[in-house]
């Protein structure tokens, strides 16, 4: 679906953005209202999926960092215990 840029002087709610996108598809591309709603809904779903995937990747990366940090701390503690034993 082609991307259209709209200049708006006031911030639009999600509902207003959705309605505008449907109106543009109906008026410019000659789609029926129902088809336009499905097209916009599909785009919104894909956008939300991308955002969700990005958040999941960020959380996974943070989790791996925390695991690595914990493992490094455990190694350091083992070294310190050995050092104290051999003291």
N, C-alpha and C positions, 0 to 999 in steps of 0.2 A: 504494500500500500504506500503511495507517495506521501512524503512528509510535507505538511503545510505549516507555515509560521504565521501566527496571528499576533498582532500587537494589541495589547489590552492596557488601558490606563489604570485599571484597578485590579487587585488580586482576585482571581476567580476561585470559587470553591471547586471541589472535585466534581460535584454534580453539574455545575455550570460548564466545566471543561468537557465533560462527557456529552452534555446536550449540544454544545457547540460542534464537537467532532461529528456527532450524528447528523446535525444540520448541514455541515460542510459536505459530508459524504452523499447525502440525499440531493443537495442542490448542485454540486459540481460534478459528481461522478454519475448521477442519475440512478443511484441505487434506491431500492425501496427502503422505507423506514426500518422494517424488520431486519433487512440485510445490513443496513448501516449500523444498527444496534449490535448485531452479532459481530461485525467487523471491529467496532470500537471496543466491545467487550473482550474480544480476542486480543487486541493490542494491549488493553489494560492488564489482562491476565499475564501476558508475556512479560510486560514491564514489571509486574509484581513478582513473577518468578525470578527474573534477573536480580531484582533487589534482594529477594530472599536468598538466592544462591550466593550473592556477594556477602551477605551477613553471615551465612553458614561458613563460607571460606574464612572469613575474618575470625569467627569464633573458633574454628578448627586450628587455625594458625596460632591463636592465643593459647589454646589448650596444649598444643605441642610445645610451645615456649615454656609454659608452666611445668610440664612434665620434664623437659630438659633441665630446667632450673632445679627441680626437686632431685633429679638424678645427680646433678653436679653437687648439690648440698650433701647428699648421702655419701658420695665418694669422698668429699672433703672430711666428713665426720669419721669415716672409716680410717682415713689417713691419720687424723688427729688421735684416734684411739690407739692405733699402732704406735704412733710416736710416743704417746704417754706410757704405753706398756714397756717399750724399749728404752725409754727415757733417760 
